């Protein structure tokens, strides 16, 4: 079926309002081609796209089709997997509840039990629910920190981590055999989220149970165990001031609940407290972007607060602003946040005598080696995995089975981390709790967070990390991205911007090639990534995004002074951009 035939098929099958949307583009061949040529990709991160009609987009039909593929996969496993069921959560985006309900109804019509939250809940609580309820899978409706026009569909395996590549391939095979229309749904007397608000372990159909407060309490009790400095919190909590913003997302209830139970006062940014599908106070609901915390910083300056914490719509990423030595707020990047938290966790365990001899931390290949130097100072092993938190989750599972290491902490440069093993995805609820606790601990010994970061830099080197993403939209975008990656794959670089290249990691080949010609196995799964080692724990990396039509360039430098490191980083970044 070509794109015009597909367009006509949709016109015949969608409802009246949806039909009006499609009829509005009837004379726009380019728009029809964009929407109806390539189906929305379903990968190990699920699928993500702009909300509108068409096979290339997020809508009730692409969600239903993907869910039928998931249902067929679960049915094919046999045993009691259908009875074990699927946990479903959703965030505050446009149509998140609608997509969650469609997902529940399709699964239920296929005889699969469903446990769906009564209101918005973040990624970590979905991951936790999968494990706690012994589900066979989980679905989270979210597009994370993307613009308001987007939504997405993340799938979790039974371990609470994003579904493995092997299982995803089978699901995709089932999806490709599935039509967009005519799929059976279990009937429910529910239309909006308000119809189930406040429900707790209440069935709304033969296979669909709405879950809520009881499951929340189990989660809160589990993460409370991760507290490391309750004595320090008790000593200084009344003197510390924290501003928090959920940036209109799902973090408000769980983050404020945990900080409240710890006895840490928190002032919430009123303008960003409530759900808002338009994220009207920010350009993008992304704590990586400076403007996302601007209102928080404004409130913190008004109140004389110490810290600003912000979480993204699905509350798996956390942004931080702290006061510097001039009493001005500065934003920390994801590498710095993760390094500080990791150091705090390892230090407190060492002080308490609870640091295991086989302790290990995990980070991604595009995360700073600042972390390596810190971890090794505690005698803790460091493991690099591919980008994507599911690979950190895989390490946790592996070590639980082998006993080779005890997982202490995992993080990635893009502001996501996980302390504990209650979930297998990023958890900004725990991160917010521990960062606030860390602030209390250092305040109890008269050290500011900024001074602590400078102390780490002075000891381990001034690391500077940058990343830039370049968009390639449209049907020819994929080819442009492939051409860029092929150029780097097929070119041998002895130096970049005058700095010597020590080795080139090509994960398409699965090899590391050194300057002297020696080639070794990379020890990582094959994927579309090129990384150059520049020596002294410095590196550059080029990789396409797994969820968006973008190519990303990462640069990490380390020098004796911050100024030298910044200058070197900027030169490397500009040189790589020119090569693209």
Buried (B, 14 or more C-beta within 10 A) or exposed (E): EEBEEBBBBBBEBBEEEBBEBBEEBEEEEEBBBBBBBBBBBBBBBBBBBBBBBBBBBBBBBBBBBBBBBBBBBBBEBEEEBBEBBBBBBBBBBBBBBBBBBBBBBBBBBBBBBBBBBBBBBBBBBBBBBBBBBEBBBBBBBBBBBBEBBBBBBBBBBBBBBBBBEEBBEBBBEBBEEBEBEEBEBBEBEBEEBEBBEEBBEEEBBEBBBBBBEEBBEBBBEBBBEBBBBBEBBEBBBEEBBBBBBBBBBBBBBBBBBBBEEBEBBBBBBEBBBEBBBEBEBBEBBBBBBEEBBBBBBBBBBEEEBBBBBBBBBBBBBBBBBBBBEEEEBBBBBBBBBBBBBBBBBBBBBBEEEEBEEEBBBBBBBBBBBBBBBBBEBBEBBBBBBBBBBBBBBBBBBEBBEEEEBBBBBBBBBBBBBBBBBBBBBBBBBBBBBBBBBBBBBBBBEEEBBBEBBBEBBEEBBBBBBBBBEBEBEEEEBBEBBBEBBEEBBEEEBEEBBEBEBBBBBBBEBBBBBEBEEEEEEBEBEEBBBBBBBBEEBBBBBBBBBBBBBBBBBBBBBBBEEEEBBBBBBBBBBEBBEEBB
